[in-house]
Amino acid sequence: MKIAHISTFYTPAIGGVKQVVEELSERQVKQGHEVHIYSSDWDKNQKIKIKEETIRGVKIHRCKHLFRLANFAVIWPSLLPRLLEKNLDIIHSHGFGHLHFILAALAAKIKKIPHIHTTHCPWTSEFRSLPGRIGILISYNIFSRLALKYTTKVIAITPWELGFIKKFGGKENQIIVIPNGTDKILFQKIKNNQFRKKHKIKQKYLVLFFGRLNPTKGPEKLAQAAINISKKRKDIAFVWVGPDEGKAQEVEKLIKNHKNMKYLGPLRGKEKIAEMYQSADVYVLPSYREGLPLTLFEAMASGLPIIASPVNGVPFEISQPENGFFANYGDIKTLEENILKILDNPKLAKKISQNNLKKARQYDWDIITKRTTDLYKQCIKNS
């Protein structure tokens, strides 16, 4: 098959949607398919000069963007003619509500080929600017509703999304649930792990936040809990890893006088990420909202107990106490209690670790890719 994935961002950008597209496309190349990525030429920080390149067999086409409404909303109408000029078998767009969703659906209709769309849980508008909220209102209710009419199948990454997809025009027989996944390297023990030594972490325990330091992720909530815990305990290190998206400065200000707390910035490379997870004792996800974060499955695959906000897609995939514990967004006291509950009970931590390692196997990216590619074949056969 000749497959086109459409996403606002691709390498070198960091983000969950980009990572999903990368995991799927590289595996589809290994399956023998010809895979093209169409993305904007913006990576959330700067314009990318290289417009055409091949990375690990995936053909990358970066389309010129006209302007940005926000870091996550890029206007790049040049996508449409680029899609129309290529002989494709299927188009798979990622990210509900964006212009490229509508353009991908239109291109598929013109070319008379199937269009698959993965929504990636965009449904809440909190923490967005007023223009952003107005834009979402218009896009969801007019343009995206129209695009759904030209979409063969909609992939929801969690059952939590089903009501929203139907609300904006999705049909029951149009929707299929396929979750995100995790890479095999997370299951493999990293030899000679240097993460703690490199970052001078000497405490017995390490509590980890890994993700974008974005207002919706609540990294400052963990900092508040860490400060309270550190008044009583000196044997616990707290580490934040990820790119700044508006909260790094606040976190750094909160933790600046605490030697047991570090913000390390973004981290690239699967082996380095596996090394980081395997150095930790607890993974914390104190988010206001989530779709179905990749870090959830990565932490599971690394055998880490998880403390998370029970929001959106998260409670569909983990339960307490089997996989860890829940703490509502902003409930600092429960966050503290749950961290200490795991660290102070080795038998409980080991049991949760075993449960998570077992559960993570079903989210192997190879399994998820096969399900996705089989869906393509079915859609092409029925078209």
Stockholm file with secondary structure:
# STOCKHOLM 1.0

chainA/1-383         MKIAHISTFYTPAIGGVKQVVEELSERQVKQGHEVHIYSSDWDKNQKIKIKEETIRGVKIHRCKHLFRLANFAVIWPSLLPRLLEKNLDIIHSHGFGHLHFILAALAAKIKKIPHIHTTHCPWTSEFRSLPGRIGILISYNIFSRLALKYTTKVIAITPWELGFIKKFGGKENQIIVIPNGTDKILFQKIKNNQFRKKHKIKQKYLVLFFGRLNPTKGPEKLAQAAINISKKRKDIAFVWVGPDEGKAQEVEKLIKNHKNMKYLGPLRGKEKIAEMYQSADVYVLPSYREGLPLTLFEAMASGLPIIASPVNGVPFEISQPENGFFANYGDIKTLEENILKILDNPKLAKKISQNNLKKARQYDWDIITKRTTDLYKQCIKNS
#=GR chainA/1-383 SS CEEEEECSCCTTCCCHHHHHHHHHHHHHHHTTCEEEEEEESBCSSSBCSCCEEEETTEEEEEECCCEEEETTEEECTTHHHHHHTSCCSEEEEESTTSHHHHHHHHHHHHHTCCEEEECCSCCCCTTCCHHHHHHHHHIIIIIHHHHHHTCSEEEESSGGGHHHHHHTTCCGGGEEECCCCBCGGGGSCCTTCCHHHHTTCCSSEEEEEESCBCGGGCHHHHHHHHHHHHTTCSSEEEEEESCBSSCHHHHHHHHTTCTTEEECCCCCCHHHHHHHHHHCSEEEECCSCCSCCHHHHHHHHTTCCEEECCCTTHHHHCCTTTTEEECCTTCHHHHHHHHHHHHTCHHHHHHHHHHHHHHHGGGBHHHHHHHHHHHHHHHHHHC
#=GC SS_cons         CEEEEECSCCTTCCCHHHHHHHHHHHHHHHTTCEEEEEEESBCSSSBCSCCEEEETTEEEEEECCCEEEETTEEECTTHHHHHHTSCCSEEEEESTTSHHHHHHHHHHHHHTCCEEEECCSCCCCTTCCHHHHHHHHHIIIIIHHHHHHTCSEEEESSGGGHHHHHHTTCCGGGEEECCCCBCGGGGSCCTTCCHHHHTTCCSSEEEEEESCBCGGGCHHHHHHHHHHHHTTCSSEEEEEESCBSSCHHHHHHHHTTCTTEEECCCCCCHHHHHHHHHHCSEEEECCSCCSCCHHHHHHHHTTCCEEECCCTTHHHHCCTTTTEEECCTTCHHHHHHHHHHHHTCHHHHHHHHHHHHHHHGGGBHHHHHHHHHHHHHHHHHHC
//
